Amino acid sequence: MKSIIIIIFVFVAGLKISYSQTNYYVKTTGNDSNTGLSPSLAWQTIQKAANEMQAGDTVFIMSGTYEEIVIPSNSGTRNSYITYTSYQEDTVIIDGTHFASTYLKYSDRGIFDIKDKYYINVIGLQVQNSAAGGIMCRYGSSNINIKYNRIYNCNATGIGTGYSRDSDTPLATNIVAQGNILDSCSLTDRESLSFRSIDTFEIFDNTVRNTPKEAIDAKSGCSNGIIHHNFVSNAEAVGIYLDAGIPDSLYLSQNNIQVYQNLVINSKNSIVVSSEAGCLGENIQIFNNVIYDNNTNGQNGILIANFGESGPLQNILIINNTIYSKGHRGIYINNQNVNNIYIRNNICSQNSICQIDVNSSLIDSVYLDHNLIDGYTEDFGNSFVVGNPGFQNSSTSDFQLDISSLAIDNGSANDAPSIDYSGLPRPSGSGFDIGAFEYIFPNSSDNKINEGEIICFPNPTTGIINIIAEKISKIEVYNSLGQKINEINNPENSNIINLTGENGIYLIISTINDKKIANKVVLR
């Protein structure tokens, strides 16, 4: 394990993917006997489009509520996806209220139900009121992009992929969930955003909140994936969960997963790695995450768990995370069947029971060094720092470092990520800092903000964002659905923006000398 390689994917505001050979239209006042080739000749149901579209086609769905189940009949191809998307910025609602006792009586099914299909985009829809799932990909469906959708009030999974696979069905591959908002899903069963048995996946820029179950789950052999820049709040079980799951003839382990730059708040257990049914989990990296609670219900920050059969877990790196005010432990290693667990450069502050707790029998398999401890702890490790971490303002959830912080320059360069939670470079001073944030020395000649560079802080924020850069000509603010909500022309070099709206992920695009620089911030 030499170094972390971070893959950065550019968030494109207002993204509408279209590989169209033919554009079709659907509206509530249309007619399925029409051609569907223009708004005036639109079809009435989305299912009509799902039956007719071929590779490369796009359907633009116009504003309104559609009470139907959508089941795509055809697949796209590698260079010609089939795309389902909202028309312009219309609000398109697909409502499953009337299908509770019929199609949605099984939890694996969805209101938008992709079964054994490939190369499909689902973009910008609102799916709600399901007795089962919201947007589901089943029977090995692969090469699916699920982007900028809102999923509300589902008894089971809001977005689920890899479900209903049997031993004769290959693993699903190449699944992306980006920029979705999931609220009040998995109310009685499953997990809100659930990937199962996927080889090559990405889960990013999603807001997942208010679930009695797990918020984001990659399980049962999910491998070669990244989970990053998500905002998770109020998960009553787990915020982000990696469960190696059940051994399978098609995979030997759950492996090669990175979890980074996520914000997880007010969730019972924030980030958990386990093997409930005995499959091997290995080569997992958890870094640059910010975790905290505003109540006493939260238990552990990062947990290597002994759930179920407590299967084997190995080669796990937990580095440069900030964990504050959890109700139990900051970092807890509780699985007896582990090997090569590295805990390094983390801030564990004011967690109620303990900052770092490693089961004593595992000490030869777990390595601790360069962590900052603020409060009682069971384990220190080597080269630790003890004391107040010196946050900018923990009462407003600003966990960036103050200039006097004990975390500055006291971390280890070994395996340290090259950027911090905000995307700023490490190291800034004479050494790597401890925690998710690297302190940027504003008055240092070696670290001043140069032309073409930008800093946005605090992040996360309760509303106020400071933007510092040279020669900004324009600032644009987009919400998580890609809609522009603010634009400022010719701002000062130091500018303040007051974000308003629902909690979630926002994109700030600053134009400097005709170059656009994007920064993601979380409003909470």
ROGU-690506 format. One line per 3 residues: number of its first residue (from 0); their letters; for each residue x, y, z of C-alpha. Coordinates in steps of 0.001 Angstrom, whole numbers, plus 500000, padded with zeros to 6 digits. Layout:
<rs>
NUM) A) X/Y/Z  ...;
</rs>
This chain:
<rs>
0) MKS) 500000/500000/500000  502027/502951/498729  499741/505919/498126;
3) III) 496184/506931/497551  495218/507791/493985  492286/510188/493912;
6) IIF) 490091/510244/490829  488305/513580/490444  485124/513665/488411;
9) VFV) 483936/517085/487266  480425/517978/488352  478756/519592/485333;
12) AGL) 475919/521886/486337  472637/521260/484615  473918/518125/482938;
15) KIS) 471562/516671/480351  473037/513711/478535  471683/513117/475039;
18) YSQ) 473058/510594/472580  469866/510857/470618  469100/509420/467225;
21) TNY) 465435/510297/467802  463948/512638/470405  460546/511750/471820;
24) YVK) 458234/513690/474125  455754/512729/476825  453229/514944/478602;
27) TTG) 450196/514223/480760  447805/515647/478130  449382/513700/475272;
30) NDS) 448103/510602/473523  449876/507287/473099  448463/507128/469566;
33) NTG) 450567/510140/468599  454025/509896/467063  455711/511345/470175;
36) LSP) 458076/513312/467930  457267/516814/469227  455683/518432/472288;
39) SLA) 452473/518940/470326  452440/515243/469335  453635/513910/472679;
42) WQT) 452773/510536/474102  450780/510395/477327  452699/507729/479226;
45) IQK) 456363/507172/479916  455826/503453/479410  454868/504106/475773;
48) AAN) 458305/505651/475310  459894/502751/477205  458298/500314/474756;
51) EMQ) 459323/502213/471618  462790/503659/472224  465834/502072/470613;
54) AGD) 469562/502620/471137  470453/506315/470996  466915/507606/471589;
57) TVF) 465954/510166/474236  462566/510857/475751  461934/514318/477191;
60) IMS) 459224/514080/479843  457216/517227/480466  455942/518559/483773;
63) GTY) 453250/516656/485639  452459/513609/487760  452571/510210/486073;
66) EEI) 450879/507402/487980  452509/504409/486339  455234/501802/486595;
69) VIP) 458011/502277/484030  459790/499146/482738  462260/499755/479870;
72) SNS) 461757/497249/477073  465036/497817/475234  468723/498401/475869;
75) GTR) 471054/500974/474400  474549/500268/473179  477993/501339/474331;
78) NSY) 477999/504484/472200  474251/505050/472071  472515/505113/475427;
81) ITY) 468742/505238/475829  467966/508307/477927  464950/509145/480094;
84) TSY) 465066/512764/481244  462920/515735/482209  462088/518342/479584;
87) QED) 464153/521477/480235  463790/522051/484008  460273/520626/484321;
90) TVI) 459237/518818/487490  458406/515262/486489  456815/513098/489194;
93) IDG) 456356/509356/488835  454075/508258/491655  453630/504673/492812;
96) THF) 450798/505190/495293  448256/503027/493428  450546/500015/492887;
99) AST) 451197/499002/496495  449208/495758/496336  450023/494886/492743;
102) YLK) 453402/495466/491098  455097/496946/494166  454156/494150/496565;
105) YSD) 457738/492785/496314  460527/494885/497825  462991/494271/494955;
108) RGI) 460736/495991/492436  460757/499696/491653  458507/502376/490245;
111) FDI) 461186/502767/487571  462212/499138/487137  465157/498250/484895;
114) KDK) 465316/494475/484371  468199/492863/482479  468843/495976/480375;
117) YYI) 471993/497887/479486  473246/501372/478566  470442/503447/480046;
120) NVI) 470417/506969/481547  467761/508059/484062  468121/511785/484672;
123) GLQ) 466192/514507/486484  463037/512666/487563  461142/512631/490854;
126) VQN) 460069/509161/491977  457863/508890/495044  455433/506939/497203;
129) SAA) 456502/503352/496662  455513/500346/498736  458779/498856/497453;
132) GGI) 461706/500556/495660  462161/503748/493686  464638/503355/490783;
135) MCR) 465789/499726/490632  468271/497907/488373  467847/494139/488471;
138) YGS) 468968/490841/486879  472476/492015/486051  471503/495313/484397;
141) SNI) 474765/497106/483576  476103/500425/482294  473364/502423/483998;
144) NIK) 473642/506126/484934  471175/507361/487579  471669/511116/487913;
147) YNR) 470012/514158/489483  466816/512391/490506  464723/512925/493642;
150) IYN) 463414/509837/495377  460939/510236/498229  458967/508009/500563;
153) CNA) 459901/504457/499580  459334/501553/501930  462371/499791/500472;
156) TGI) 465384/500991/498470  465283/504421/496855  468015/503565/494315;
159) GTG) 469049/499929/494086  471296/498079/491659  472342/494461/491297;
162) YSR) 469160/493030/492809  467345/489814/491858  470512/488263/490455;
165) DSD) 470693/484467/490455  473722/482202/489993  473300/482190/486196;
168) TPL) 473311/485995/485909  476665/487785/485566  477639/490573/487925;
171) ATN) 476361/494007/487052  479082/496411/485906  479607/500141/485426;
174) IVA) 476855/501685/487548  476866/505384/488483  474629/507203/490994;
177) QGN) 475335/510942/490889  473648/514011/492301  470477/512301/493512;
180) ILD) 468443/513355/496546  466960/510488/498569  464662/511383/501444;
183) SCS) 462682/508998/503659  463562/505779/501846  464079/502235/503193;
186) LTD) 461327/503029/505680  460652/499347/506403  463186/497311/504403;
189) RES) 466631/497394/502741  468896/500463/502386  468245/503894/500851;
192) LSF) 470950/503826/498151  472012/500224/497765  474553/498705/495375;
195) RSI) 474748/494912/495449  477286/492709/493621  478555/495458/491280;
198) DTF) 481962/495397/489615  483083/498990/488885  480813/501638/490358;
201) EIF) 480684/505228/491525  478392/506841/494113  478936/510590/494398;
204) DNT) 477354/513996/494999  474236/512371/496470  472218/513684/499410;
207) VRN) 470723/510850/501474  468715/511682/504584  466039/510596/507030;
210) TPK) 466113/506815/506944  465588/504270/509737  468010/501946/507892;
213) EAI) 471368/502346/506132  471770/505415/503919  474433/504269/501392;
216) DAK) 475364/500594/501146  477837/498807/498854  477512/495131/499659;
219) SGC) 477780/491504/498628  480928/491582/496547  480784/495177/495310;
222) SNG) 484312/495932/494101  486399/498490/492219  484295/501429/493321;
225) IIH) 484459/504905/494798  482031/506584/497193  482746/510285/497503;
228) HNF) 481356/513779/498056  478055/512507/499450  476057/514231/502209;
231) VSN) 474405/511801/504603  472241/512862/507537  469883/511223/510002;
234) AEA) 470513/507567/509214  469296/505527/512161  471451/502482/511325;
237) VGI) 474566/503350/509258  475539/506345/507136  477899/504635/504657;
240) YLD) 478155/500857/504853  480529/498397/503180  479376/494823/503831;
243) AGI) 481365/492112/502024  478284/489938/502395  477722/486405/501152;
246) PDS) 480455/484416/499341  479542/483834/495712  480865/481758/492821;
249) LYL) 481304/484956/490773  483484/486853/493261  486117/485902/495820;
252) SQN) 486016/489102/497851  484705/492635/498138  487744/494743/497298;
255) NIQ) 489295/497957/496038  486854/500541/497382  487629/504141/498305;
258) VYQ) 485374/506195/500605  486431/509838/500666  485344/513458/501065;
261) NLV) 481912/512543/502432  480044/514459/505145  478120/512171/507513;
264) INS) 476174/513779/510341  473663/512724/512989  473801/509078/511965;
267) KNS) 473973/506168/514401  477140/504609/512968  478706/506893/510387;
270) IVV) 480999/504680/508256  481055/500906/508816  483028/498050/507246;
273) SSE) 481904/494499/507966  481442/491008/506602  478074/489833/507845;
276) AGC) 478022/486520/505973  481681/485553/505802  482956/486941/502475;
279) LGE) 486426/488521/502487  486557/492339/502513  489904/493849/501544;
282) NIQ) 491813/496816/500137  489540/499543/501461  490586/503178/501935;
285) IFN) 488607/505653/504071  490007/509186/503978  489175/512907/504118;
288) NVI) 485703/512313/505582  484028/514660/508081  481853/512960/510693;
291) YDN) 479985/514522/513587  476793/514459/515632  474675/517195/517140;
294) NTN) 472871/514769/519477  473683/511864/521776  472002/509178/519643;
297) GQN) 475003/508634/517389  477203/505707/518313  480474/505202/516422;
300) GIL) 482262/507294/513825  484251/504703/511839  483534/501110/512842;
303) IAN) 485190/497866/511694  482312/495744/512894  481663/492239/514174;
306) FGE) 478180/492029/512652  476790/488605/511736  479507/486023/511072;
309) SGP) 482322/488606/511391  484044/487438/508233  487661/488363/507393;
312) LQN) 488639/491997/506762  492133/493053/505731  494249/495846/504275;
315) ILI) 492087/498755/505438  493444/502302/505602  491668/504893/507788;
318) INN) 493506/508176/507278  492984/511943/507594  489398/511853/508816;
321) TIY) 487815/514268/511308  485425/512653/513808  483724/514854/516391;
324) SKG) 481118/514416/519123  479904/510882/518433  477837/509343/521217;
327) HRG) 480145/506332/521661  483543/505973/519963  485353/507878/517285;
330) IYI) 487129/504885/515696  486266/501385/516905  487850/498120/515715;
333) NNQ) 485559/495392/516980  485907/492574/514436  488192/489767/515686;
336) NVN) 488996/488563/512174  491144/491413/510824  494636/491933/509458;
339) NIY) 496603/495034/508449  494331/497847/509622  496072/501255/509533;
342) IRN) 494694/504206/511523  496683/507359/510784  496370/511179/510763;
345) NIC) 492820/511202/512156  491328/513789/514520  489118/512107/517127;
348) SQN) 487647/514818/519334  485079/514850/522134  483514/511495/521295;
351) SIC) 481604/510536/524429  482935/507100/525422  486279/506837/523677;
354) QID) 488295/508391/520849  490000/505228/519491  489227/501735/520751;
357) VNS) 490980/498668/519337  490080/495284/520753  493142/494328/522794;
360) SLI) 493520/490941/521140  493921/492622/517749  496789/494913/518591;
363) DSV) 499285/493018/516390  497032/493457/513333  496071/497116/513844;
366) YLD) 498583/499947/513485  498024/503435/514920  500167/506508/514395;
369) HNL) 499993/510313/514152  496400/510655/515387  495169/513656/517386;
372) IDG) 493321/512628/520543  490966/515049/522308  489254/513247/525187;
375) YTE) 489482/509827/526827  490882/507043/524649  491713/503352/525016;
378) DFG) 494497/503392/522438  497059/506000/521374  499524/504260/519062;
381) NSF) 502745/506001/518005  503571/509684/517433  500168/510803/518694;
384) VVG) 499124/514329/519645  496908/515041/522666  494843/518188/523093;
387) NPG) 492219/520489/521616  492401/520212/517817  491784/523932/517342;
390) FQN) 488837/523942/514982  487716/527248/513496  484293/526889/515140;
393) SST) 482934/523471/516090  479640/525011/517290  478855/525962/513680;
396) SDF) 480352/522742/512294  483396/524518/510879  486114/521899/511376;
399) QLD) 488795/523674/509396  491915/524310/511435  492775/527507/513261;
402) ISS) 496329/528792/512900  497123/527592/516441  495867/524029/515848;
405) LAI) 497957/521139/517179  497067/519233/513995  499133/521490/511736;
408) DNG) 502285/519817/510354  502017/516932/512857  500715/514270/510485;
411) SAN) 502560/511595/508561  503250/511729/504829  502890/507935/504640;
414) DAP) 499824/507152/502481  498479/510687/503014  496072/511909/500301;
417) SID) 497356/514661/498024  494335/516900/498646  492084/517551/501647;
420) YSG) 488305/517460/502171  487889/520775/500325  490134/519750/497447;
423) LPR) 493061/521929/498572  496582/520534/498172  498521/518696/500870;
426) PSG) 500888/519568/502392  500544/523324/502785  503187/524066/505414;
429) SGF) 506309/522154/506360  504411/518892/506876  501092/517087/506463;
432) DIG) 498288/518087/508826  496143/515712/510878  492437/515501/510064;
435) AFE) 490293/516059/506983  491378/519679/506440  494816/521012/505558;
438) YIF) 495540/524468/506971  496385/526977/504233  498735/529697/505450;
441) PNS) 497241/532856/503887  500181/535143/504672  502974/532787/503656;
444) SDN) 504824/533618/500460  504908/529909/499697  501175/529405/500186;
447) KIN) 499460/532610/499075  496449/532432/496796  497801/532875/493305;
450) EGE) 495977/533897/490160  493849/530984/488989  493454/529549/492498;
453) IIC) 490394/529726/494746  489393/528904/498317  485799/528398/499525;
456) FPN) 485158/528170/503271  483710/527078/505628  482714/523726/504216;
459) PTT) 480323/522362/505429  478408/525577/506049  475192/526686/507680;
462) GII) 474794/529355/504995  477725/531748/504666  480468/530913/502147;
465) NII) 483635/532993/501798  485231/532897/498352  488813/534110/498037;
468) AEK) 490597/534334/494698  492270/536763/492354  490572/538275/489280;
471) ISK) 487211/536518/489450  484904/537741/486669  481837/535709/487624;
474) IEV) 480519/533410/490360  477647/531001/489640  475870/528857/492241;
477) YNS) 474015/525662/491303  471932/523344/493450  472313/519549/493423;
480) LGQ) 469901/519216/490480  472064/521444/488300  469744/524473/488484;
483) KIN) 471422/527888/488686  470229/529712/491798  472593/532696/491887;
486) EIN) 475028/534601/489670  477408/537407/490653  479316/539337/488004;
489) NPE) 482586/541166/488665  482782/540336/492385  485525/541543/494673;
492) NSN) 488587/539356/495248  487056/538375/498577  483341/537701/498266;
495) IIN) 480657/536376/500605  477712/534288/499407  474748/533397/501581;
498) LTG) 473445/529993/500496  469731/529494/501001  467620/526453/500228;
501) ENG) 467342/522868/501363  470320/521136/502897  472517/519292/500447;
504) IYL) 475368/519668/497969  475873/522889/496014  478301/523743/493245;
507) IIS) 480090/527090/493068  481669/527836/489680  484096/530745/489596;
510) TIN) 485292/532168/486275  488903/533383/486294  490405/534532/482974;
513) DKK) 487775/532541/481047  488660/529408/483032  485917/527837/485152;
516) IAN) 486861/526412/488569  484306/524285/490425  484011/523885/494204;
519) KVV) 481498/521657/495959  480123/522819/499301  477592/521268/501647;
522) LR) 474794/523314/503185  473575/521765/506422;
</rs>
